[in-house]
Amino acid sequence: MPDSDLLPSLLFKINENQLALEAAIMELTNWVEQRGAADVAENVRSALDAINRNEEFIKLTLAVLMTPE
């Protein structure tokens, strides 16, 4: 298997990890907010917005890369 065939799978796994980290961070953010640090929670949510903004593009690009020629 050529190395170039591994790239889409690698990117897919990296994206999967990124989404899992986002979910874990959001759980912690909710916990922090429940304890009165709403400003900290909002800052974290703002920082995580980039993941949400880019998610659809990443999914579409991965689908193209993983489509057999």
Secondary structure as GFF3:
##gff-version 3
##sequence-region A 1 69
A	DSSP	alpha_helix	3	34	.	.	.	ID=ss1
A	DSSP	alpha_helix	38	66	.	.	.	ID=ss2
###
